[in-house]
Amino acid sequence: MNNLNPKIIIILGCILPGLFTGVGALPIFSTKSVSQKILDSLLGAAAGVMLAATCFSLILPSIEIGGGGIGAVTVTSMGIFLGGVMIDLIDRYAPHEHLITKKVEGKNAESLKKIWLFIIAITIHNFPEGLATGVGFGTEDINNGIAIALGIGLQNMPEGLAVALSLVRENYSTKEAFIIAGLTGLVEPVGAFLGYGLVSVFQPIIGFILALAGGAMLFVISDEIIPETHSNGYERQATYGIIVGFIVMMFLDILLG
């Protein structure tokens, strides 16, 4: 990895995590049914990975960059809060349908076809993850970006499977389900390059931008993933999935950091 041009690492790191959504959807060609218990456990693990990435690769570096004092914690806190508000506003006004609960939210949702509500929901979900990856690569520590990219890639796999399975249940063909699941991950590179650009342009406020991405991730974890994995009667399995995912990402972060 050290022999590669850093620019190539950054480009690959911004693009590949989104493609893992399609990789995760591959099992749809061999089975159209995965038990809800397994799916909730896997999605729980995805939430755990995202939570650890948020803590160790975004929020803690944000505080460290600011010097670790009260001022740094204040700036980081503002970034976390505004990151959550940003995604909340998008979630509140963009019409979409939740992955598992099928709850429809946003303005003018009734005028859109169900599949578009679903795709918009995944876009809202994936964009903060891409943003976090790009922001990670925008810091001077490229290993931080690699850790986030690996973590996001890992957690995208069960999401890709969940998307494909949901589409098959809506009478989409296996091929269509796989293609759509893969396409939903393509918004992540957009968010990644945007995040990288923000950090590159606004170096003086890099700590704030890291915290902003962290707050966006926290909102998605709390508002979307955890509630959906706890809505089918397998709360305990999903909770252990979160713990395992958190531990895996913590090891990745330490090994690469």
Backbone torsions as a table, in degrees:
resi	resn	phi	psi	omega
1	MET	NA	-37.1	-178.1
2	ASN	-66.5	-21.3	-178.2
3	ASN	-82.0	-12.5	-179.1
4	LEU	-79.3	148.6	173.9
5	ASN	-62.4	129.1	-179.3
6	PRO	-53.5	-34.7	179.6
7	LYS	-65.0	-37.7	177.6
8	ILE	-66.2	-41.5	178.0
9	ILE	-59.9	-43.0	-179.0
10	ILE	-65.0	-45.6	-179.9
11	ILE	-61.5	-47.4	178.9
12	LEU	-63.9	-40.8	-179.2
13	GLY	-65.1	-29.2	178.6
14	CYS	-80.9	-27.5	-174.8
15	ILE	-93.5	-46.4	-169.5
16	LEU	-62.3	-40.3	-178.5
17	PRO	-55.2	-38.8	178.6
18	GLY	-65.2	-32.7	-179.9
19	LEU	-70.5	-22.0	179.3
20	PHE	-66.0	-17.9	174.4
21	THR	-61.6	-43.2	177.2
22	GLY	-68.0	-37.0	176.9
23	VAL	-60.5	-43.1	179.3
24	GLY	-64.0	-26.1	-179.0
25	ALA	-82.1	-9.2	-176.6
26	LEU	-56.4	-37.0	179.9
27	PRO	-58.9	-14.4	-179.6
28	ILE	-62.3	-21.6	179.8
29	PHE	-77.9	-17.7	179.9
30	SER	-107.7	-21.2	177.8
31	THR	-151.5	140.3	178.3
32	LYS	-105.6	8.6	-177.9
33	SER	-141.0	121.8	173.5
34	VAL	-125.5	134.0	-176.0
35	SER	-59.2	144.8	-180.0
36	GLN	-61.3	-32.5	179.1
37	LYS	-61.5	-46.2	179.7
38	ILE	-66.3	-42.8	-178.2
39	LEU	-63.7	-43.7	178.8
40	ASP	-65.7	-36.0	177.8
41	SER	-65.4	-43.3	179.9
42	LEU	-66.4	-42.7	178.5
43	LEU	-67.6	-33.4	174.0
44	GLY	-61.9	-43.5	177.3
45	ALA	-61.5	-38.3	177.0
46	ALA	-61.2	-41.8	177.9
47	ALA	-63.6	-39.1	178.8
48	GLY	-64.0	-41.1	177.2
49	VAL	-61.4	-47.0	179.8
50	MET	-62.2	-39.9	-178.6
51	LEU	-64.6	-44.5	179.2
52	ALA	-66.0	-41.1	178.3
53	ALA	-61.4	-40.1	178.2
54	THR	-62.3	-45.0	-177.2
55	CYS	-69.1	-55.5	-169.2
56	PHE	-85.8	-25.5	-174.3
57	SER	-109.3	-10.0	-179.3
58	LEU	-124.2	-57.2	-173.6
59	ILE	-72.8	-49.5	179.5
60	LEU	-62.0	-45.6	175.2
61	PRO	-59.6	-34.3	178.1
62	SER	-60.7	-43.9	179.4
63	ILE	-67.7	-41.3	-179.0
64	GLU	-64.8	-41.2	179.2
65	ILE	-62.0	-34.2	180.0
66	GLY	-80.1	-2.1	177.5
67	GLY	101.5	-7.4	173.9
68	GLY	81.7	0.7	-179.6
69	GLY	-89.9	-170.2	179.9
70	ILE	-60.2	-39.6	179.6
71	GLY	-61.3	-42.7	179.7
72	ALA	-64.7	-42.8	179.3
73	VAL	-64.7	-37.3	178.4
74	THR	-63.8	-46.9	179.3
75	VAL	-62.4	-43.7	179.3
76	THR	-62.9	-41.1	179.7
77	SER	-62.5	-42.4	178.1
78	MET	-63.0	-41.7	179.0
79	GLY	-63.2	-44.5	179.0
80	ILE	-59.6	-47.6	-176.9
81	PHE	-64.0	-45.4	-178.4
82	LEU	-69.6	-30.8	174.7
83	GLY	-63.4	-41.1	176.5
84	GLY	-65.2	-42.7	179.1
85	VAL	-61.8	-40.9	-179.6
86	MET	-58.0	-49.1	-179.6
87	ILE	-71.1	-33.1	177.9
88	ASP	-61.0	-43.5	179.8
89	LEU	-64.6	-42.4	177.2
90	ILE	-62.6	-44.6	-179.1
91	ASP	-65.5	-33.8	-176.5
92	ARG	-72.9	-37.2	-171.6
93	TYR	-106.7	-20.5	178.3
94	ALA	-83.4	125.8	179.7
95	PRO	-66.8	131.2	-179.0
96	HIS	-162.7	164.4	178.1
97	GLU	-124.0	130.7	-177.8
98	HIS	-67.3	148.9	-171.8
99	LEU	-60.1	-50.9	-173.0
100	ILE	-103.0	-44.0	-175.1
101	THR	-75.7	-17.4	-178.6
102	LYS	64.9	16.3	177.9
103	LYS	-71.3	129.8	-179.1
104	VAL	-98.3	131.5	-179.9
105	GLU	-134.8	165.8	175.3
106	GLY	97.7	164.6	-178.7
107	LYS	-80.1	145.3	176.8
108	ASN	60.3	25.3	-178.6
109	ALA	-64.1	-31.6	-175.8
110	GLU	-66.4	-22.1	-175.2
111	SER	-86.0	-6.5	-178.9
112	LEU	-104.7	150.6	176.0
113	LYS	-67.5	152.8	-175.1
114	LYS	-57.7	-39.5	-176.9
115	ILE	-64.7	-34.1	179.2
116	TRP	-72.4	-34.7	174.3
117	LEU	-60.1	-40.8	-178.9
118	PHE	-66.7	-46.2	-178.7
119	ILE	-65.2	-40.0	177.8
120	ILE	-62.5	-39.2	178.6
121	ALA	-60.7	-45.0	179.5
122	ILE	-65.6	-36.6	178.0
123	THR	-62.9	-45.6	177.1
124	ILE	-59.2	-40.3	-178.2
125	HIS	-68.0	-43.1	-172.3
126	ASN	-83.0	-27.2	-175.7
127	PHE	-58.3	-47.2	178.7
128	PRO	-61.1	-31.6	178.8
129	GLU	-66.4	-43.4	176.3
130	GLY	-63.6	-41.8	178.6
131	LEU	-57.9	-44.6	-179.8
132	ALA	-63.2	-40.8	179.0
133	THR	-62.0	-47.6	-179.7
134	GLY	-63.4	-41.2	178.5
135	VAL	-63.3	-38.4	177.7
136	GLY	-60.8	-41.8	178.6
137	PHE	-74.0	-20.4	-179.6
138	GLY	-75.2	-16.1	176.3
139	THR	-76.1	170.1	-179.4
140	GLU	-73.0	-18.9	-179.6
141	ASP	-93.9	98.1	-176.2
142	ILE	-66.7	-26.9	178.0
143	ASN	-63.4	-29.3	177.1
144	ASN	-63.7	-42.6	177.7
145	GLY	-65.5	-39.9	179.1
146	ILE	-62.4	-42.8	-179.8
147	ALA	-61.4	-45.4	179.4
148	ILE	-64.3	-43.6	-178.9
149	ALA	-60.7	-43.6	177.8
150	LEU	-63.4	-43.7	180.0
151	GLY	-63.3	-45.9	179.5
152	ILE	-64.2	-40.5	177.7
153	GLY	-59.8	-44.7	179.6
154	LEU	-61.7	-44.8	-176.3
155	GLN	-76.1	-17.9	176.6
156	ASN	-71.0	-25.7	-175.7
157	MET	-63.5	-52.7	177.0
158	PRO	-64.0	-29.3	176.9
159	GLU	-65.9	-41.4	177.6
160	GLY	-60.9	-41.0	177.6
161	LEU	-65.1	-42.7	179.9
162	ALA	-62.4	-41.0	179.0
163	VAL	-63.5	-47.6	-178.2
164	ALA	-62.3	-43.8	179.6
165	LEU	-62.8	-41.2	179.6
166	SER	-63.0	-39.5	-179.8
167	LEU	-68.4	-39.0	177.0
168	VAL	-62.3	-39.4	178.3
169	ARG	-65.4	-23.0	177.4
170	GLU	-91.7	17.5	175.1
171	ASN	72.9	23.2	170.3
172	TYR	-82.5	149.5	178.8
173	SER	-69.0	162.1	179.3
174	THR	-58.2	-43.8	-179.5
175	LYS	-63.7	-44.8	179.1
176	GLU	-62.6	-42.2	180.0
177	ALA	-61.2	-42.3	-179.6
178	PHE	-65.5	-45.4	-178.1
179	ILE	-63.5	-45.5	-178.9
180	ILE	-65.3	-41.3	178.3
181	ALA	-60.5	-42.4	178.4
182	GLY	-64.8	-40.1	-178.3
183	LEU	-67.0	-30.9	-179.1
184	THR	-63.8	-22.8	179.2
185	GLY	-81.3	-10.9	-174.1
186	LEU	-74.4	-12.8	176.0
187	VAL	-72.5	-21.7	-178.0
188	GLU	-64.0	-44.8	176.0
189	PRO	-59.2	-33.7	177.1
190	VAL	-61.6	-48.6	178.2
191	GLY	-64.3	-37.0	-178.6
192	ALA	-63.8	-48.4	-179.2
193	PHE	-68.3	-32.1	175.3
194	LEU	-64.9	-46.2	179.1
195	GLY	-61.0	-42.8	178.5
196	TYR	-62.8	-41.1	179.1
197	GLY	-65.3	-39.6	179.1
198	LEU	-59.5	-45.5	-178.8
199	VAL	-66.9	-40.7	-178.8
200	SER	-63.6	-38.9	-176.8
201	VAL	-81.2	-37.9	-174.6
202	PHE	-111.7	54.5	-179.3
203	GLN	-53.7	-39.2	-178.0
204	PRO	-61.7	-22.6	-179.0
205	ILE	-115.5	33.0	-177.0
206	ILE	-61.0	-36.7	178.8
207	GLY	-61.6	-41.6	179.2
208	PHE	-64.9	-41.8	-178.9
209	ILE	-65.8	-39.8	175.2
210	LEU	-58.5	-45.3	-179.5
211	ALA	-66.4	-36.3	178.2
212	LEU	-60.2	-45.8	177.7
213	ALA	-64.5	-38.0	178.1
214	GLY	-63.6	-42.2	178.5
215	GLY	-64.5	-38.3	177.2
216	ALA	-62.7	-42.2	178.4
217	MET	-64.6	-44.1	-179.6
218	LEU	-60.0	-38.4	179.9
219	PHE	-63.8	-45.6	-180.0
220	VAL	-62.0	-43.2	-179.7
221	ILE	-60.3	-48.6	-174.2
222	SER	-77.4	-38.8	-174.4
223	ASP	-85.6	-29.2	-173.6
224	GLU	-110.7	-63.8	-166.2
225	ILE	-70.5	-55.0	-175.6
226	ILE	-60.7	-47.8	178.3
227	PRO	-57.9	-38.5	-177.4
228	GLU	-71.3	-31.7	178.0
229	THR	-79.5	-11.6	-179.3
230	HIS	-108.6	22.3	-175.1
231	SER	-113.4	7.7	-175.2
232	ASN	-123.8	10.3	178.4
233	GLY	91.6	6.6	-179.4
234	TYR	-118.9	42.8	-177.0
235	GLU	-59.9	-41.1	-176.9
236	ARG	-65.0	-43.8	179.0
237	GLN	-64.0	-41.9	179.3
238	ALA	-64.6	-37.0	179.2
239	THR	-65.5	-43.2	176.2
240	TYR	-65.5	-33.0	175.3
241	GLY	-61.4	-42.3	177.8
242	ILE	-59.8	-44.8	-179.2
243	ILE	-62.4	-47.0	-179.5
244	VAL	-63.5	-44.7	178.7
245	GLY	-60.4	-40.6	179.0
246	PHE	-62.2	-44.4	-179.4
247	ILE	-63.9	-44.4	179.9
248	VAL	-58.9	-47.1	-179.0
249	MET	-67.8	-34.8	178.2
250	MET	-62.4	-42.6	177.6
251	PHE	-64.3	-43.3	178.4
252	LEU	-58.6	-44.3	-178.0
253	ASP	-64.5	-42.1	179.9
254	ILE	-69.9	-42.4	-178.9
255	LEU	-64.1	-38.9	-178.0
256	LEU	-88.2	-20.8	-177.5
257	GLY	-87.2	NA	NA
